[in-house]
Amino acid sequence: MFVGNYTHNIDAKGRVFVPSKLRQELGQRFYICRGMDCRCIRAYNETEWVRMLSRLRDSNLGDNSARRRLTYSAVDVEMDSQGRIMLTEQLRNYAGLTEKVCFVGMLDWVELWNPESFAEMMGDDMMDPDKDEYDALREVGIN
């Protein structure tokens, strides 16, 4: 299960260190693609990626656009001996990644964000107990 957040630099070749706390669960080889609901990159371990693609394959969408949207930017990546992965230029541009990456654990996947974009999205009051997001958590029994 992926939790927490970690920030690392992107080198001149587009490589970034995968945080050590995420490496074991992601595995040596994993999949990255465009975020579906925000301008970030999503990372899935192989088990979750295969499960998600199986659900997509078995669905009755009737239209290939959703399938295409998910798979056209997907890349399988493998960590090098130093624990780095290469982020494609296409994905870096999509997520606005230039110098740093904020890795955010999302339970079943990891999101890779531009740190400024992530901070802006979360807002200064991200720990405010009156936020709507906390209402959604309370609805599912998380207090």
KETORKE-283770 format. One record per residue (C-alpha): residue in three letters; x negated, z negated, y negated. Coordinates in steps of 0.5 Angstrom, whole numbers, plus 500, padded with zeros to 3 digits. Layout:
BEGIN
{r->ala&x->X&z->Z&y->Y};
...
This chain:
BEGIN
{r->met&x->500&z->500&y->500};
{r->phe&x->497&z->502&y->493};
{r->val&x->497&z->497&y->487};
{r->gly&x->493&z->496&y->481};
{r->asn&x->490&z->500&y->476};
{r->tyr&x->483&z->502&y->475};
{r->thr&x->479&z->507&y->470};
{r->his&x->473&z->511&y->472};
{r->asn&x->469&z->517&y->468};
{r->ile&x->470&z->524&y->470};
{r->asp&x->463&z->527&y->470};
{r->ala&x->461&z->534&y->467};
{r->lys&x->463&z->538&y->474};
{r->gly&x->470&z->535&y->474};
{r->arg&x->468&z->529&y->479};
{r->val&x->471&z->522&y->479};
{r->phe&x->469&z->516&y->483};
{r->val&x->475&z->514&y->487};
{r->pro&x->476&z->506&y->486};
{r->ser&x->473&z->502&y->492};
{r->lys&x->480&z->499&y->493};
{r->leu&x->484&z->505&y->494};
{r->arg&x->479&z->509&y->499};
{r->gln&x->481&z->506&y->505};
{r->glu&x->488&z->507&y->505};
{r->leu&x->487&z->514&y->502};
{r->gly&x->482&z->516&y->507};
{r->gln&x->476&z->520&y->507};
{r->arg&x->480&z->526&y->506};
{r->phe&x->487&z->526&y->502};
{r->tyr&x->492&z->531&y->498};
{r->ile&x->492&z->531&y->490};
{r->cys&x->498&z->535&y->487};
{r->arg&x->502&z->535&y->480};
{r->gly&x->506&z->529&y->478};
{r->met&x->513&z->531&y->479};
{r->asp&x->516&z->527&y->474};
{r->cys&x->510&z->526&y->469};
{r->arg&x->504&z->529&y->467};
{r->cys&x->499&z->526&y->472};
{r->ile&x->496&z->528&y->478};
{r->arg&x->499&z->525&y->485};
{r->ala&x->494&z->523&y->491};
{r->tyr&x->497&z->522&y->498};
{r->asn&x->494&z->520&y->504};
{r->glu&x->495&z->525&y->510};
{r->thr&x->500&z->521&y->513};
{r->glu&x->504&z->520&y->507};
{r->trp&x->503&z->528&y->505};
{r->val&x->505&z->530&y->512};
{r->arg&x->511&z->526&y->512};
{r->met&x->513&z->528&y->505};
{r->leu&x->512&z->536&y->507};
{r->ser&x->516&z->535&y->514};
{r->arg&x->522&z->532&y->509};
{r->leu&x->521&z->538&y->505};
{r->arg&x->521&z->543&y->511};
{r->asp&x->527&z->540&y->514};
{r->ser&x->531&z->540&y->508};
{r->asn&x->537&z->545&y->506};
{r->leu&x->534&z->546&y->499};
{r->gly&x->536&z->554&y->500};
{r->asp&x->531&z->556&y->495};
{r->asn&x->524&z->556&y->495};
{r->ser&x->523&z->554&y->488};
{r->ala&x->522&z->546&y->489};
{r->arg&x->517&z->547&y->495};
{r->arg&x->513&z->552&y->491};
{r->arg&x->513&z->547&y->485};
{r->leu&x->510&z->542&y->490};
{r->thr&x->505&z->546&y->494};
{r->tyr&x->502&z->551&y->489};
{r->ser&x->498&z->546&y->486};
{r->ala&x->496&z->542&y->492};
{r->val&x->489&z->541&y->494};
{r->asp&x->486&z->537&y->500};
{r->val&x->480&z->533&y->497};
{r->glu&x->474&z->530&y->501};
{r->met&x->470&z->524&y->498};
{r->asp&x->463&z->526&y->498};
{r->ser&x->458&z->520&y->500};
{r->gln&x->458&z->517&y->493};
{r->gly&x->466&z->516&y->494};
{r->arg&x->467&z->522&y->489};
{r->ile&x->472&z->527&y->489};
{r->met&x->473&z->534&y->485};
{r->leu&x->479&z->535&y->481};
{r->thr&x->481&z->542&y->480};
{r->glu&x->481&z->545&y->473};
{r->gln&x->488&z->546&y->473};
{r->leu&x->490&z->539&y->475};
{r->arg&x->485&z->536&y->470};
{r->asn&x->489&z->541&y->464};
{r->tyr&x->496&z->539&y->467};
{r->ala&x->494&z->532&y->466};
{r->gly&x->490&z->532&y->460};
{r->leu&x->484&z->529&y->464};
{r->thr&x->478&z->530&y->460};
{r->glu&x->473&z->524&y->460};
{r->lys&x->477&z->518&y->464};
{r->val&x->482&z->517&y->469};
{r->cys&x->486&z->511&y->470};
{r->phe&x->488&z->511&y->477};
{r->val&x->495&z->507&y->478};
{r->gly&x->498&z->505&y->485};
{r->met&x->505&z->507&y->486};
{r->leu&x->506&z->503&y->493};
{r->asp&x->506&z->510&y->497};
{r->trp&x->502&z->514&y->493};
{r->val&x->497&z->514&y->487};
{r->glu&x->497&z->517&y->480};
{r->leu&x->492&z->519&y->476};
{r->trp&x->493&z->519&y->469};
{r->asn&x->490&z->520&y->462};
{r->pro&x->489&z->513&y->460};
{r->glu&x->491&z->514&y->453};
{r->ser&x->498&z->518&y->456};
{r->phe&x->499&z->512&y->461};
{r->ala&x->498&z->507&y->455};
{r->glu&x->503&z->511&y->451};
{r->met&x->508&z->511&y->456};
{r->met&x->508&z->504&y->458};
{r->gly&x->508&z->502&y->451};
{r->asp&x->505&z->495&y->448};
{r->asp&x->511&z->491&y->451};
{r->met&x->510&z->493&y->458};
{r->met&x->510&z->486&y->460};
{r->asp&x->517&z->485&y->456};
{r->pro&x->522&z->482&y->461};
{r->asp&x->527&z->485&y->457};
{r->lys&x->525&z->492&y->459};
{r->asp&x->530&z->497&y->462};
{r->glu&x->525&z->498&y->468};
{r->tyr&x->526&z->490&y->470};
{r->asp&x->533&z->491&y->470};
{r->ala&x->532&z->496&y->475};
{r->leu&x->528&z->492&y->479};
{r->arg&x->533&z->486&y->479};
{r->glu&x->538&z->491&y->482};
{r->val&x->534&z->492&y->488};
{r->gly&x->533&z->484&y->489};
{r->ile&x->526&z->484&y->486};
{r->asn&x->526&z->478&y->480};
